[in-house]
């Protein structure tokens, strides 16, 4: 039986994006549905349109570069932004995994998957870009020191952001905060 790879790409049950220099070269139907946009609205656009802020786009790009240089693969949970449709500009948790095709120039060409986590992890509190980054790492079980290393900030700064998150989510402990973040 002949396999129609284009059809498999288009109808895959996970969002798929092919990229060059952080620009969307192609995407499948699932990505379009997830971000509320037609394929024509996304192809040729910078990934920046999918982020809640330009600063987050820049920070995540800088953070994943050295990891892609070493491993060739990167994955995280992050907050993304819907582009259009009735939920335009809505933020949502998304699991993103990528593979570079050239470790020496990791943004040159890549393959990315996107999984919408909003049904099991809704965004309920208004968070700053840095709070979102710290929250994502807390949900991954990292300590303040590990988060500080990952974000290139001091562990004391991480503790300040964690305290803000605890206030916003009315959490009494870090474990309670992680539970509330996961529950939304």
mmCIF file of the C-alpha atoms, coordinates in Angstrom:
data_MODEL
# 
_entry.id   MODEL 
# 
loop_
_atom_site.group_PDB 
_atom_site.id 
_atom_site.type_symbol 
_atom_site.label_atom_id 
_atom_site.label_alt_id 
_atom_site.label_comp_id 
_atom_site.label_asym_id 
_atom_site.label_entity_id 
_atom_site.label_seq_id 
_atom_site.pdbx_PDB_ins_code 
_atom_site.Cartn_x 
_atom_site.Cartn_y 
_atom_site.Cartn_z 
_atom_site.occupancy 
_atom_site.B_iso_or_equiv 
_atom_site.pdbx_formal_charge 
_atom_site.auth_seq_id 
_atom_site.auth_comp_id 
_atom_site.auth_asym_id 
_atom_site.auth_atom_id 
_atom_site.pdbx_PDB_model_num 
ATOM 1   C CA . UNK A 1 1   ? 0.000   0.000  0.000  1.00 0.00 ? 1   UNK A CA 1 
ATOM 2   C CA . UNK A 1 2   ? 1.338   3.439  -0.926 1.00 0.00 ? 2   UNK A CA 1 
ATOM 3   C CA . UNK A 1 3   ? 1.516   5.924  1.910  1.00 0.00 ? 3   UNK A CA 1 
ATOM 4   C CA . UNK A 1 4   ? 0.334   9.468  1.228  1.00 0.00 ? 4   UNK A CA 1 
ATOM 5   C CA . UNK A 1 5   ? 2.746   11.400 3.472  1.00 0.00 ? 5   UNK A CA 1 
ATOM 6   C CA . UNK A 1 6   ? 1.138   14.776 2.724  1.00 0.00 ? 6   UNK A CA 1 
ATOM 7   C CA . UNK A 1 7   ? -2.243  13.447 3.834  1.00 0.00 ? 7   UNK A CA 1 
ATOM 8   C CA . UNK A 1 8   ? -0.649  11.942 6.965  1.00 0.00 ? 8   UNK A CA 1 
ATOM 9   C CA . UNK A 1 9   ? 0.953   15.345 7.754  1.00 0.00 ? 9   UNK A CA 1 
ATOM 10  C CA . UNK A 1 10  ? -2.287  17.260 7.146  1.00 0.00 ? 10  UNK A CA 1 
ATOM 11  C CA . UNK A 1 11  ? -4.492  14.949 9.225  1.00 0.00 ? 11  UNK A CA 1 
ATOM 12  C CA . UNK A 1 12  ? -2.094  14.033 12.048 1.00 0.00 ? 12  UNK A CA 1 
ATOM 13  C CA . UNK A 1 13  ? -3.795  14.087 15.470 1.00 0.00 ? 13  UNK A CA 1 
ATOM 14  C CA . UNK A 1 14  ? -1.140  16.477 16.790 1.00 0.00 ? 14  UNK A CA 1 
ATOM 15  C CA . UNK A 1 15  ? -0.176  19.937 15.561 1.00 0.00 ? 15  UNK A CA 1 
ATOM 16  C CA . UNK A 1 16  ? 2.797   19.801 13.168 1.00 0.00 ? 16  UNK A CA 1 
ATOM 17  C CA . UNK A 1 17  ? 4.880   22.710 11.882 1.00 0.00 ? 17  UNK A CA 1 
ATOM 18  C CA . UNK A 1 18  ? 7.874   22.804 9.564  1.00 0.00 ? 18  UNK A CA 1 
ATOM 19  C CA . UNK A 1 19  ? 10.020  25.890 10.148 1.00 0.00 ? 19  UNK A CA 1 
ATOM 20  C CA . UNK A 1 20  ? 12.958  27.842 8.775  1.00 0.00 ? 20  UNK A CA 1 
ATOM 21  C CA . UNK A 1 21  ? 14.591  30.541 10.887 1.00 0.00 ? 21  UNK A CA 1 
ATOM 22  C CA . UNK A 1 22  ? 11.628  30.580 13.293 1.00 0.00 ? 22  UNK A CA 1 
ATOM 23  C CA . UNK A 1 23  ? 9.186   31.153 10.429 1.00 0.00 ? 23  UNK A CA 1 
ATOM 24  C CA . UNK A 1 24  ? 6.320   28.757 9.681  1.00 0.00 ? 24  UNK A CA 1 
ATOM 25  C CA . UNK A 1 25  ? 6.978   27.075 6.320  1.00 0.00 ? 25  UNK A CA 1 
ATOM 26  C CA . UNK A 1 26  ? 4.064   24.647 6.561  1.00 0.00 ? 26  UNK A CA 1 
ATOM 27  C CA . UNK A 1 27  ? 1.572   23.526 9.186  1.00 0.00 ? 27  UNK A CA 1 
ATOM 28  C CA . UNK A 1 28  ? -1.160  20.951 9.410  1.00 0.00 ? 28  UNK A CA 1 
ATOM 29  C CA . UNK A 1 29  ? -4.881  21.214 9.968  1.00 0.00 ? 29  UNK A CA 1 
ATOM 30  C CA . UNK A 1 30  ? -4.570  20.546 13.716 1.00 0.00 ? 30  UNK A CA 1 
ATOM 31  C CA . UNK A 1 31  ? -2.327  23.620 14.189 1.00 0.00 ? 31  UNK A CA 1 
ATOM 32  C CA . UNK A 1 32  ? -4.827  25.768 12.302 1.00 0.00 ? 32  UNK A CA 1 
ATOM 33  C CA . UNK A 1 33  ? -7.678  24.556 14.501 1.00 0.00 ? 33  UNK A CA 1 
ATOM 34  C CA . UNK A 1 34  ? -5.645  24.952 17.701 1.00 0.00 ? 34  UNK A CA 1 
ATOM 35  C CA . UNK A 1 35  ? -4.611  28.534 16.945 1.00 0.00 ? 35  UNK A CA 1 
ATOM 36  C CA . UNK A 1 36  ? -7.884  29.544 15.251 1.00 0.00 ? 36  UNK A CA 1 
ATOM 37  C CA . UNK A 1 37  ? -6.309  30.473 11.932 1.00 0.00 ? 37  UNK A CA 1 
ATOM 38  C CA . UNK A 1 38  ? -6.398  29.430 8.303  1.00 0.00 ? 38  UNK A CA 1 
ATOM 39  C CA . UNK A 1 39  ? -3.213  27.846 6.956  1.00 0.00 ? 39  UNK A CA 1 
ATOM 40  C CA . UNK A 1 40  ? -2.687  30.920 4.756  1.00 0.00 ? 40  UNK A CA 1 
ATOM 41  C CA . UNK A 1 41  ? -2.651  33.116 7.879  1.00 0.00 ? 41  UNK A CA 1 
ATOM 42  C CA . UNK A 1 42  ? 0.171   31.109 9.440  1.00 0.00 ? 42  UNK A CA 1 
ATOM 43  C CA . UNK A 1 43  ? 2.452   30.022 6.584  1.00 0.00 ? 43  UNK A CA 1 
ATOM 44  C CA . UNK A 1 44  ? 5.175   32.623 6.093  1.00 0.00 ? 44  UNK A CA 1 
ATOM 45  C CA . UNK A 1 45  ? 4.622   34.112 9.559  1.00 0.00 ? 45  UNK A CA 1 
ATOM 46  C CA . UNK A 1 46  ? 7.144   34.230 12.372 1.00 0.00 ? 46  UNK A CA 1 
ATOM 47  C CA . UNK A 1 47  ? 6.366   31.981 15.351 1.00 0.00 ? 47  UNK A CA 1 
ATOM 48  C CA . UNK A 1 48  ? 6.109   35.318 17.187 1.00 0.00 ? 48  UNK A CA 1 
ATOM 49  C CA . UNK A 1 49  ? 2.391   35.530 16.249 1.00 0.00 ? 49  UNK A CA 1 
ATOM 50  C CA . UNK A 1 50  ? 1.742   32.486 18.482 1.00 0.00 ? 50  UNK A CA 1 
ATOM 51  C CA . UNK A 1 51  ? 3.277   34.005 21.631 1.00 0.00 ? 51  UNK A CA 1 
ATOM 52  C CA . UNK A 1 52  ? 1.564   36.223 24.227 1.00 0.00 ? 52  UNK A CA 1 
ATOM 53  C CA . UNK A 1 53  ? 4.435   38.734 23.965 1.00 0.00 ? 53  UNK A CA 1 
ATOM 54  C CA . UNK A 1 54  ? 7.515   39.554 21.891 1.00 0.00 ? 54  UNK A CA 1 
ATOM 55  C CA . UNK A 1 55  ? 9.655   39.198 25.032 1.00 0.00 ? 55  UNK A CA 1 
ATOM 56  C CA . UNK A 1 56  ? 8.495   35.597 25.565 1.00 0.00 ? 56  UNK A CA 1 
ATOM 57  C CA . UNK A 1 57  ? 9.224   34.775 21.932 1.00 0.00 ? 57  UNK A CA 1 
ATOM 58  C CA . UNK A 1 58  ? 12.768  36.144 22.323 1.00 0.00 ? 58  UNK A CA 1 
ATOM 59  C CA . UNK A 1 59  ? 13.433  34.501 25.695 1.00 0.00 ? 59  UNK A CA 1 
ATOM 60  C CA . UNK A 1 60  ? 12.228  31.063 24.640 1.00 0.00 ? 60  UNK A CA 1 
ATOM 61  C CA . UNK A 1 61  ? 14.215  31.291 21.392 1.00 0.00 ? 61  UNK A CA 1 
ATOM 62  C CA . UNK A 1 62  ? 17.361  32.135 23.337 1.00 0.00 ? 62  UNK A CA 1 
ATOM 63  C CA . UNK A 1 63  ? 16.688  29.409 25.918 1.00 0.00 ? 63  UNK A CA 1 
ATOM 64  C CA . UNK A 1 64  ? 16.137  26.602 23.421 1.00 0.00 ? 64  UNK A CA 1 
ATOM 65  C CA . UNK A 1 65  ? 19.121  27.390 21.166 1.00 0.00 ? 65  UNK A CA 1 
ATOM 66  C CA . UNK A 1 66  ? 21.862  25.873 23.376 1.00 0.00 ? 66  UNK A CA 1 
ATOM 67  C CA . UNK A 1 67  ? 19.686  22.832 24.115 1.00 0.00 ? 67  UNK A CA 1 
ATOM 68  C CA . UNK A 1 68  ? 19.053  22.243 20.416 1.00 0.00 ? 68  UNK A CA 1 
ATOM 69  C CA . UNK A 1 69  ? 22.800  22.688 19.782 1.00 0.00 ? 69  UNK A CA 1 
ATOM 70  C CA . UNK A 1 70  ? 23.575  19.818 22.165 1.00 0.00 ? 70  UNK A CA 1 
ATOM 71  C CA . UNK A 1 71  ? 20.567  17.495 21.968 1.00 0.00 ? 71  UNK A CA 1 
ATOM 72  C CA . UNK A 1 72  ? 18.915  18.371 18.674 1.00 0.00 ? 72  UNK A CA 1 
ATOM 73  C CA . UNK A 1 73  ? 15.560  18.158 20.485 1.00 0.00 ? 73  UNK A CA 1 
ATOM 74  C CA . UNK A 1 74  ? 13.724  20.537 22.832 1.00 0.00 ? 74  UNK A CA 1 
ATOM 75  C CA . UNK A 1 75  ? 10.399  20.230 24.694 1.00 0.00 ? 75  UNK A CA 1 
ATOM 76  C CA . UNK A 1 76  ? 8.477   22.276 27.235 1.00 0.00 ? 76  UNK A CA 1 
ATOM 77  C CA . UNK A 1 77  ? 5.037   23.392 28.363 1.00 0.00 ? 77  UNK A CA 1 
ATOM 78  C CA . UNK A 1 78  ? 4.385   27.056 27.712 1.00 0.00 ? 78  UNK A CA 1 
ATOM 79  C CA . UNK A 1 79  ? 1.564   29.522 27.319 1.00 0.00 ? 79  UNK A CA 1 
ATOM 80  C CA . UNK A 1 80  ? 0.734   30.308 23.701 1.00 0.00 ? 80  UNK A CA 1 
ATOM 81  C CA . UNK A 1 81  ? -1.819  32.666 22.119 1.00 0.00 ? 81  UNK A CA 1 
ATOM 82  C CA . UNK A 1 82  ? -4.640  31.913 19.701 1.00 0.00 ? 82  UNK A CA 1 
ATOM 83  C CA . UNK A 1 83  ? -4.371  33.916 16.480 1.00 0.00 ? 83  UNK A CA 1 
ATOM 84  C CA . UNK A 1 84  ? -7.975  34.136 15.354 1.00 0.00 ? 84  UNK A CA 1 
ATOM 85  C CA . UNK A 1 85  ? -11.480 32.782 15.554 1.00 0.00 ? 85  UNK A CA 1 
ATOM 86  C CA . UNK A 1 86  ? -13.853 33.306 18.440 1.00 0.00 ? 86  UNK A CA 1 
ATOM 87  C CA . UNK A 1 87  ? -11.010 32.794 20.926 1.00 0.00 ? 87  UNK A CA 1 
ATOM 88  C CA . UNK A 1 88  ? -8.636  35.315 19.293 1.00 0.00 ? 88  UNK A CA 1 
ATOM 89  C CA . UNK A 1 89  ? -5.855  36.432 21.689 1.00 0.00 ? 89  UNK A CA 1 
ATOM 90  C CA . UNK A 1 90  ? -6.878  33.816 24.297 1.00 0.00 ? 90  UNK A CA 1 
ATOM 91  C CA . UNK A 1 91  ? -3.864  32.303 26.023 1.00 0.00 ? 91  UNK A CA 1 
ATOM 92  C CA . UNK A 1 92  ? -3.571  28.568 26.630 1.00 0.00 ? 92  UNK A CA 1 
ATOM 93  C CA . UNK A 1 93  ? -1.086  26.007 27.903 1.00 0.00 ? 93  UNK A CA 1 
ATOM 94  C CA . UNK A 1 94  ? 0.631   24.145 25.102 1.00 0.00 ? 94  UNK A CA 1 
ATOM 95  C CA . UNK A 1 95  ? 3.179   21.309 25.073 1.00 0.00 ? 95  UNK A CA 1 
ATOM 96  C CA . UNK A 1 96  ? 5.770   22.059 22.387 1.00 0.00 ? 96  UNK A CA 1 
ATOM 97  C CA . UNK A 1 97  ? 8.411   19.640 21.111 1.00 0.00 ? 97  UNK A CA 1 
ATOM 98  C CA . UNK A 1 98  ? 10.906  20.425 18.374 1.00 0.00 ? 98  UNK A CA 1 
ATOM 99  C CA . UNK A 1 99  ? 13.758  18.865 16.482 1.00 0.00 ? 99  UNK A CA 1 
ATOM 100 C CA . UNK A 1 100 ? 16.368  20.835 14.599 1.00 0.00 ? 100 UNK A CA 1 
ATOM 101 C CA . UNK A 1 101 ? 17.698  19.533 11.314 1.00 0.00 ? 101 UNK A CA 1 
ATOM 102 C CA . UNK A 1 102 ? 21.069  21.243 11.910 1.00 0.00 ? 102 UNK A CA 1 
ATOM 103 C CA . UNK A 1 103 ? 22.485  21.385 15.449 1.00 0.00 ? 103 UNK A CA 1 
ATOM 104 C CA . UNK A 1 104 ? 25.068  23.976 14.406 1.00 0.00 ? 104 UNK A CA 1 
ATOM 105 C CA . UNK A 1 105 ? 22.286  26.362 13.289 1.00 0.00 ? 105 UNK A CA 1 
ATOM 106 C CA . UNK A 1 106 ? 19.289  25.148 15.303 1.00 0.00 ? 106 UNK A CA 1 
ATOM 107 C CA . UNK A 1 107 ? 16.766  27.691 14.001 1.00 0.00 ? 107 UNK A CA 1 
ATOM 108 C CA . UNK A 1 108 ? 17.710  27.085 10.356 1.00 0.00 ? 108 UNK A CA 1 
ATOM 109 C CA . UNK A 1 109 ? 15.171  24.265 9.857  1.00 0.00 ? 109 UNK A CA 1 
ATOM 110 C CA . UNK A 1 110 ? 13.008  22.352 12.297 1.00 0.00 ? 110 UNK A CA 1 
ATOM 111 C CA . UNK A 1 111 ? 10.041  20.114 12.875 1.00 0.00 ? 111 UNK A CA 1 
ATOM 112 C CA . UNK A 1 112 ? 7.707   21.065 15.731 1.00 0.00 ? 112 UNK A CA 1 
ATOM 113 C CA . UNK A 1 113 ? 4.703   19.496 17.436 1.00 0.00 ? 113 UNK A CA 1 
ATOM 114 C CA . UNK A 1 114 ? 2.074   21.401 19.399 1.00 0.00 ? 114 UNK A CA 1 
ATOM 115 C CA . UNK A 1 115 ? -0.398  19.862 21.848 1.00 0.00 ? 115 UNK A CA 1 
ATOM 116 C CA . UNK A 1 116 ? -3.174  22.005 23.330 1.00 0.00 ? 116 UNK A CA 1 
ATOM 117 C CA . UNK A 1 117 ? -3.300  21.351 27.086 1.00 0.00 ? 117 UNK A CA 1 
ATOM 118 C CA . UNK A 1 118 ? -6.168  23.770 27.811 1.00 0.00 ? 118 UNK A CA 1 
ATOM 119 C CA . UNK A 1 119 ? -8.768  21.068 28.456 1.00 0.00 ? 119 UNK A CA 1 
ATOM 120 C CA . UNK A 1 120 ? -6.760  19.765 31.423 1.00 0.00 ? 120 UNK A CA 1 
ATOM 121 C CA . UNK A 1 121 ? -4.796  22.895 32.343 1.00 0.00 ? 121 UNK A CA 1 
ATOM 122 C CA . UNK A 1 122 ? -6.747  26.113 31.788 1.00 0.00 ? 122 UNK A CA 1 
ATOM 123 C CA . UNK A 1 123 ? -5.120  29.514 32.294 1.00 0.00 ? 123 UNK A CA 1 
ATOM 124 C CA . UNK A 1 124 ? -7.086  31.083 35.155 1.00 0.00 ? 124 UNK A CA 1 
ATOM 125 C CA . UNK A 1 125 ? -4.888  33.836 36.598 1.00 0.00 ? 125 UNK A CA 1 
ATOM 126 C CA . UNK A 1 126 ? -3.418  36.782 34.771 1.00 0.00 ? 126 UNK A CA 1 
ATOM 127 C CA . UNK A 1 127 ? 0.308   36.114 34.819 1.00 0.00 ? 127 UNK A CA 1 
ATOM 128 C CA . UNK A 1 128 ? 3.289   38.090 33.613 1.00 0.00 ? 128 UNK A CA 1 
ATOM 129 C CA . UNK A 1 129 ? 5.595   36.543 31.026 1.00 0.00 ? 129 UNK A CA 1 
ATOM 130 C CA . UNK A 1 130 ? 8.189   35.657 33.676 1.00 0.00 ? 130 UNK A CA 1 
ATOM 131 C CA . UNK A 1 131 ? 5.524   34.236 36.013 1.00 0.00 ? 131 UNK A CA 1 
ATOM 132 C CA . UNK A 1 132 ? 4.384   31.973 33.164 1.00 0.00 ? 132 UNK A CA 1 
ATOM 133 C CA . UNK A 1 133 ? 7.951   30.748 32.647 1.00 0.00 ? 133 UNK A CA 1 
ATOM 134 C CA . UNK A 1 134 ? 8.476   30.085 36.360 1.00 0.00 ? 134 UNK A CA 1 
ATOM 135 C CA . UNK A 1 135 ? 5.073   28.346 36.563 1.00 0.00 ? 135 UNK A CA 1 
ATOM 136 C CA . UNK A 1 136 ? 5.951   26.068 33.644 1.00 0.00 ? 136 UNK A CA 1 
ATOM 137 C CA . UNK A 1 137 ? 9.184   25.006 35.361 1.00 0.00 ? 137 UNK A CA 1 
ATOM 138 C CA . UNK A 1 138 ? 7.462   24.554 38.735 1.00 0.00 ? 138 UNK A CA 1 
ATOM 139 C CA . UNK A 1 139 ? 4.985   22.189 37.093 1.00 0.00 ? 139 UNK A CA 1 
ATOM 140 C CA . UNK A 1 140 ? 7.973   20.275 35.761 1.00 0.00 ? 140 UNK A CA 1 
ATOM 141 C CA . UNK A 1 141 ? 9.103   19.722 39.348 1.00 0.00 ? 141 UNK A CA 1 
ATOM 142 C CA . UNK A 1 142 ? 12.202  21.942 39.225 1.00 0.00 ? 142 UNK A CA 1 
ATOM 143 C CA . UNK A 1 143 ? 13.623  23.601 42.335 1.00 0.00 ? 143 UNK A CA 1 
ATOM 144 C CA . UNK A 1 144 ? 14.211  27.358 42.559 1.00 0.00 ? 144 UNK A CA 1 
ATOM 145 C CA . UNK A 1 145 ? 17.916  26.835 41.863 1.00 0.00 ? 145 UNK A CA 1 
ATOM 146 C CA . UNK A 1 146 ? 17.177  24.676 38.808 1.00 0.00 ? 146 UNK A CA 1 
ATOM 147 C CA . UNK A 1 147 ? 14.639  27.189 37.511 1.00 0.00 ? 147 UNK A CA 1 
ATOM 148 C CA . UNK A 1 148 ? 17.127  30.005 38.090 1.00 0.00 ? 148 UNK A CA 1 
ATOM 149 C CA . UNK A 1 149 ? 19.742  28.168 36.027 1.00 0.00 ? 149 UNK A CA 1 
ATOM 150 C CA . UNK A 1 150 ? 17.235  27.414 33.264 1.00 0.00 ? 150 UNK A CA 1 
ATOM 151 C CA . UNK A 1 151 ? 16.071  31.051 33.083 1.00 0.00 ? 151 UNK A CA 1 
ATOM 152 C CA . UNK A 1 152 ? 19.489  32.562 33.878 1.00 0.00 ? 152 UNK A CA 1 
ATOM 153 C CA . UNK A 1 153 ? 18.167  34.428 36.910 1.00 0.00 ? 153 UNK A CA 1 
ATOM 154 C CA . UNK A 1 154 ? 19.036  34.028 40.602 1.00 0.00 ? 154 UNK A CA 1 
ATOM 155 C CA . UNK A 1 155 ? 17.203  31.456 42.690 1.00 0.00 ? 155 UNK A CA 1 
ATOM 156 C CA . UNK A 1 156 ? 16.120  34.307 44.992 1.00 0.00 ? 156 UNK A CA 1 
ATOM 157 C CA . UNK A 1 157 ? 14.413  36.013 42.049 1.00 0.00 ? 157 UNK A CA 1 
ATOM 158 C CA . UNK A 1 158 ? 12.668  32.724 41.282 1.00 0.00 ? 158 UNK A CA 1 
ATOM 159 C CA . UNK A 1 159 ? 11.470  32.615 44.896 1.00 0.00 ? 159 UNK A CA 1 
ATOM 160 C CA . UNK A 1 160 ? 9.965   36.103 44.509 1.00 0.00 ? 160 UNK A CA 1 
ATOM 161 C CA . UNK A 1 161 ? 8.051   34.962 41.409 1.00 0.00 ? 161 UNK A CA 1 
ATOM 162 C CA . UNK A 1 162 ? 6.973   31.769 43.179 1.00 0.00 ? 162 UNK A CA 1 
ATOM 163 C CA . UNK A 1 163 ? 5.641   33.873 46.082 1.00 0.00 ? 163 UNK A CA 1 
ATOM 164 C CA . UNK A 1 164 ? 3.666   36.029 43.619 1.00 0.00 ? 164 UNK A CA 1 
ATOM 165 C CA . UNK A 1 165 ? 2.238   32.887 42.010 1.00 0.00 ? 165 UNK A CA 1 
ATOM 166 C CA . UNK A 1 166 ? 1.288   31.527 45.427 1.00 0.00 ? 166 UNK A CA 1 
ATOM 167 C CA . UNK A 1 167 ? -0.597  34.763 46.213 1.00 0.00 ? 167 UNK A CA 1 
ATOM 168 C CA . UNK A 1 168 ? -2.377  34.792 42.837 1.00 0.00 ? 168 UNK A CA 1 
ATOM 169 C CA . UNK A 1 169 ? -3.417  31.146 43.157 1.00 0.00 ? 169 UNK A CA 1 
ATOM 170 C CA . UNK A 1 170 ? -4.057  31.385 46.924 1.00 0.00 ? 170 UNK A CA 1 
ATOM 171 C CA . UNK A 1 171 ? -1.702  28.461 47.528 1.00 0.00 ? 171 UNK A CA 1 
ATOM 172 C CA . UNK A 1 172 ? -0.253  27.694 50.944 1.00 0.00 ? 172 UNK A CA 1 
ATOM 173 C CA . UNK A 1 173 ? 2.690   25.521 49.805 1.00 0.00 ? 173 UNK A CA 1 
ATOM 174 C CA . UNK A 1 174 ? 4.681   24.933 46.636 1.00 0.00 ? 174 UNK A CA 1 
ATOM 175 C CA . UNK A 1 175 ? 2.991   21.537 46.269 1.00 0.00 ? 175 UNK A CA 1 
ATOM 176 C CA . UNK A 1 176 ? -0.416  23.244 46.585 1.00 0.00 ? 176 UNK A CA 1 
ATOM 177 C CA . UNK A 1 177 ? 0.673   25.788 43.967 1.00 0.00 ? 177 UNK A CA 1 
ATOM 178 C CA . UNK A 1 178 ? 1.796   23.048 41.552 1.00 0.00 ? 178 UNK A CA 1 
ATOM 179 C CA . UNK A 1 179 ? -1.544  21.274 42.070 1.00 0.00 ? 179 UNK A CA 1 
ATOM 180 C CA . UNK A 1 180 ? -3.502  24.484 41.410 1.00 0.00 ? 180 UNK A CA 1 
ATOM 181 C CA . UNK A 1 181 ? -1.393  25.305 38.338 1.00 0.00 ? 181 UNK A CA 1 
ATOM 182 C CA . UNK A 1 182 ? -2.044  21.843 36.926 1.00 0.00 ? 182 UNK A CA 1 
ATOM 183 C CA . UNK A 1 183 ? -5.757  22.122 37.686 1.00 0.00 ? 183 UNK A CA 1 
ATOM 184 C CA . UNK A 1 184 ? -5.952  25.621 36.275 1.00 0.00 ? 184 UNK A CA 1 
# 
